[in-house]
Amino acid sequence: MMQRISPTKPQFDYMLTTEPFPALVAGFGAGKTEAAVNRAIIGKLRHPEVNRGFYAPTYDLIRMIAFPRFEEALEALNIPYKLYKSPINYIDIAGMGKIIFRSMDSPHRIVGYEHGDADIDELDTMKTEEASHAWRQILARNRQKKRDGSRNTIGVTTTPEGFKFVYNTWKKKPAEGYKIIQAPTESNPHLPEGYIQSLRDIYPEALLAAYLEGEFVNLQSGTVYHGYDRIACRSSEIMIEGELLMIGMDFNVTNMSAVVYVQRGAEWHAVDELKGVYDTPNMIDIILERYQGHSIRVYPDASGKSRKTVDASKSDISLLEGAGFSVYANKSNPLVKERVLASNVAFTKGKVFVNDQKCPEFARCLEQLAYDANGAPDKKSNLDHLPDAGTYPIAFEMPIIKPVADLKIRFVS
């Protein structure tokens, strides 16, 4: 028996609006993606004669999130379908055409097909220029004509990520047909007990307006590491003979950096810094000489698995392992904003401290590193090397893990 859906009010408003270009901007847990999936299915049933597009920032998000949610929703609604995965990436609904899935990470590749309506998930997680490019490309694909002559539509669902493309297009000065619907996390009555408080526990106050209330706030004002306060984060700890040293390391040809940590209970304390080191072999020699008798654990820039600071056959990370160091690194670096967020939370929550007498440059760079015009840490300032080195361990050991909640639109008999 076919079931019916039971959305929240913001989800309902977004799914059934008559405006051609709606945007649901909402906090974590407000059910944005579920609203996008169900809007797509409702629209497909209304206009079976045209294809529909569904877009996400990466194919990983399509495979891990979009495909399972479409399958679950279609099965709950008793709608027959066939899912064709890579390299085709579409759902064929019997007698009703296709829902075509595409990634936005290479906007210039959004070519060679057409649809009559589309849905875009997490558009504002992309850089402003890339999001704008993707939007133009999707608009160009959205040109199949409908039998009833109604307008083609494109819906957007996203978390607000500062004053970026969605803010400029839907909030600041929207054109005709652009409607914004904002939803706080608490608009979803199906969240588990404690979910909202768990978000408050891990995110700085400056981000809660965006991630709980769905509001646009400046996420890039002031310094990059605004969670670091020299007084509040000051440490007097020093290394003890023979103890384990955790070293964050940034690879740069002729300008390598490292920050040395020790652990006191659950707290991490930066107790030494190395800067302006020529290359990886030189860094290894300094560590072996300066920290004799210590066990060494290195948290390097993950790109060191393939790159080299010295003209040799071995990668930088292979050289570190060959020197007898334990190397802790993921297959790839986290997104810069995720590393910055994890570090700011660690500083504000009293997890990481800095001995600014032993690490004067690290402390200075944390205080002064600002964002550039593109919203990225300013590399031209030459203040980013020690903060990069010092925050790789934080991102590895103290990542932000967003609480999981049941965010689905309810299906009822």
N, C-alpha and C positions, 0 to 999 in steps of 0.2 A: 504494500500500500504506500502511495506517495505521501511523504510528510510535508509539512509546511514549516517555514522558517520563522523564528522569533527574534528579530534584531533589537538592539538598543535604539533609542530615539535618534542619536547622531548617525548610526548606521542606516536606519530607515530613511532619514532625510537625504543622505548621500546616495543611496541606491535608487531612489525614486524621484530625485529632482528632475525637473524638465530643462534645466540649464544645460547647454552643450558641453561646458568645461568645468565640472565641479571638482573641488579638492577637499578631501577629508584630512585635516591636519590635527593630529591627536597624540596624546601621551602614550607611553608604554602601556600595553594591556588594554587599550580601548577598542581593540578589534578592527584595526585598519585593514589588514590583509584579508580577513574574512569578509569584510564589506566589499572589497575589490573583487574577490572571487564570486560572491553572490550577485554583485552588480553585473558581472560578466555573463553569468548564467541566465539571469533574468533578461538581459539585453539580447542574448542569443535566442531565447525562446520567442521574444517579440519580433525579431528580425532574422528569421532562419535563412533568408535569401542572401545575406552578406556574411563574410568572414568577420572575425573579431580578433584583435590583437591583445596580447597580454605581455607586459614588459617589466623586467626587474633589473637591478644594477649589474648582476652577474648571472651566468648560467648555473653556478652552484646554488644560488638562491632559488632559481627556477626548479632545479631538480630536487632540492631538499625541502622546499616550502610550498611552491606553487603547485607542482604536480600532485603531491599527496592531498593537499586541501581541495583541489578540483575533483580528484577521484572520490574523496569522502563525501563532498557535497552532491555530486552527481548520483552516487549510489544511494544516498539518503533520500534524494528526490526521485529515485527510480527512473532515471534518465539513461538510456543505453548509450554507450560511447566506446571508442577505442583510443588509447593513448599511444602515440608514436614518438619515441624518444630520439635522442641524438642519432644522426645529424638533422633529422626532419623537425622534431619538436613541435608537434601540434596534437590537439584532441579533435577527433572526428565524431561529431554527435549525429547519430543516425537520422538522415533526411534533413539535417539542419546546418550542414557545412562545418567549418573548422574554427577552432580557437587556436591562433598561431602564437607561439611563445618565442620571444627574442630577448637577448641581453642588450643592455645599453652601454656596456663598457667600451665598445667600438662603434660610436654612432654612425660613422661613415658606411658601416656594413648593414644599416637598416635600409635596404633597397631590394627591389626585385619581386615585390608582392603587394597586394592591396587588401584593405579591410574597410568596413563601414563604421566600426566603433572600436575603441581601445581602452585599456586600463593600464595604468602605470603605478607600480608599487615602489615606495621609498625613493622617490625622485630626488629629494633634497639631501640624501646622503652622498650624492655626487658633487663634484666641483661645479661652481656656477656655470662656467663656460661649457663644460661637458653636458650638464643638464639642459642648458639652452639649446645646444646642438642636437641632442637626442629628441627634445620636444619638437624642433623644426622638422627633423627627419620623420618622426611619427605622424605629425600633421600631414606631411606629404604622402604618406602611405594611406591615410584615412580618407579615401576618395571613392569607394564603391557607393553606388546609388541605391537607396532603399525604395521599395515598391510604393510605400505610402508618401514618399517625398519628404519625410522628416529629416531634420538635420543630423549630420554625423556628430558623434560625441567622443570625447576622450576624458576619462576620469583619472584623478591622481589621488593616491593615498600616501601619506608620509608622516614621519616624526619631524617636528620643526628643528632645523639644524642651524639656527642663526638667520641672519638677514641675507638669504641667498636667493636662488631662482624662484622658488615658490613664494617667498615673501614679496619679491619685486613684482611678480606676475599676478598673484591672487589677492594680496593684502594692501600693498602700497598704492598701486594705481591700476586696479583691474579694468580690463576692457569689457565691452558688452559680452555677456554670456559666461563670464568667469565668476563662479560662485565659490566662496570658501565656507566650510563647515568645520568649526573647531570643537574638539571633544576632550575633556579631561579623562584621566585614567579612571576616576571613580564613576564615570558614566556607564561602565560595564558592571552590572550587578552580579555577575557570575564569577568574579575574581575570588580566589581562595583567601581565607582569613590571614591577615598579616602581610599580604602581597605589597600593599602601598607602603607600609612601614618598612618593609625590607628594601624598597627603593630609597626611602629616606635615609636608611642606614648606610648605603653605599655611595650615594651621589652627593656632591657638594651642593650647598644651598643655591648657588648660582645656576645650576642646571635643572633644579627641580621644577621651575616654572615651565621649562620646555618639556621635560620628560614625564611630568605628572599632570600639568595643566594644559599642555598642547599650545603654549604661547610662544611667540617669537621673542627670543632674547638674544643679546649679544654674547655669543659664546667665545669671542676672540678679542675681548677688550683687555687692555693692559698687557701685562707680561704673560708669557706662555705658562710658566710654572707659578701661577698666582697662589697656589696652595702652600708654597714655601714661604715661611716667615722666619727670618734669621733668628729672632729671639725665641719664638715658640718651638722652633725646630733645632735649637742649639744643643750640641752634645759636647761633653767633656771626656768621652770615652776614648781610649787608645787601645791599640792591639796588644794582646798578651802573648808572651813567648810561646810558640808552638801551636797557637790556635788556628782554626780554619779561617782562611781569608776568602771572601767572595768578591771577585773583581769584575766589574762591568767594563767592556772594552769597545771602543769605536775605531774602525779601520779607516784611515785616510793616509794616502801616500805622503810621506815626509811630515805628517802631522797627526800621529796617532795619540789617542787619549785613553786613560783608564781611571776608574774610581774604585777604591778599595773599601769594602764593608766588613764589619764584624757583627756578630749577632749577640744580643743580650736579651735572653728570654725570647719574646715574640718581636722585639724591636730590632731594626737594622740601623747601624750607625756608620756613616762614612768617616773613615779615619785617615785616609791618605789619597793623594791624587798623582797622576803621571800625565804630563802634557808635552806636546811638541816632540814626541818620540818619532824617530825616523821611519822605521818599518817594523814588521812583526818579529823578525829575528832579534832586532835591537830591543824590542819590548820584552821578549822572552829573557834575554840576558839580564836586563834591569830587574825583572821580577825575581829571577833565580838568585841574584846577588843581594838584593835589598831584603827579600823575605825568606832568607835561609831558615830552615827548620819548620816552616809553615806548610800545611797542606793548602793547595791552591785550587779553587774552583772558579772558572771563568764563564761569564755570561756575555758572549760577544754579539756583535752585529751579525745576524744570521746570513747576510749576504757574503760573509767571509768564507762560506763553503765553496764558493766559486771564484771569488776575486782574490787578487794577490797584491800585497803592498811591496813585494820584492819580486824581481824577475827570476822566478823559480818554477819548478814543475808542480810543487805542492800548494794547495790553497792555504790561506791564513789559518783556518780552523784546524787543518791537518797539521800545521806546524805547532799549534798550541797543544794538540793531543800528543804529538811526537815528543814534546818537552816534558810530558808526564802530568800535565794539568787535566783535571776533570772539566769537560766542556758541557755547559748546559745551554742548548739553543734549539729552538723549534725549526721546522723546515723553512719557514720564512718569517720575516719580521711582522709584528702586528701593525695595523694601521697606525700612523703617527698619532692621530687623535685619540686612539685607544690607549697608546702608551702614555701620552700626556695626561689623559683622564685618570688612568691608574695611579700615576705619580702624584697628581694633585690630591687625590683621595688619600693616598698613603701619607702624605705630609699633613693634611688636615686632620686625619684620624689618629695621629700619633704613632704611626707604624715605622716611619723613617726619619732619622735625625742626621745632622751634619755637624761635625767638628770643624767649625769655620777657621780655627787656628791651624789645623792640619790640612784643610782643604779650602784655602782662601779663594782660589779661582773658580772652583766648583760652586761655592756659595755665591760669588759675584755673578757668575753666568746665570745661575738660577734666578737671581733677582732681576737681571737686566735683559735677558733674551725676550724679544718681542715678536709679534707676527708681522709678516710682510704684507704687501698689498693684495696678495692672493689668498691670505688667510692661512699661510703655512709658517712655521718657525723660520725666522729670517737668517738664512745661511750666509748672506753677505756680511753680516755683523761679526762673523767669526766667533760668536759666543755659543754656538750650538754643539761643539764637539764634546766638551766635558758633560753637559747635560744629557746628550745622547748616551754616552758611556755609562753615566750614573743611573739612567732610568731603564736600561735594558734588563738589569736584574729585577727591578720592581715590576716591569711588565710580565716577566716570566714567573715570578714567585707570587705576585699579588694582583693578578689580572682582575678586571671588572667582569664578574659573571652575573649577568642580568637574571633575576629570579624568573622561573618558568611558571606560567599560569595557564589555566584553561580559558582561552580567549575566543572560542568559537561561537558563532551564531547558533542559537539553539534550534534544533529541529524537533517539532512537536507533532503528534498524530492528529 
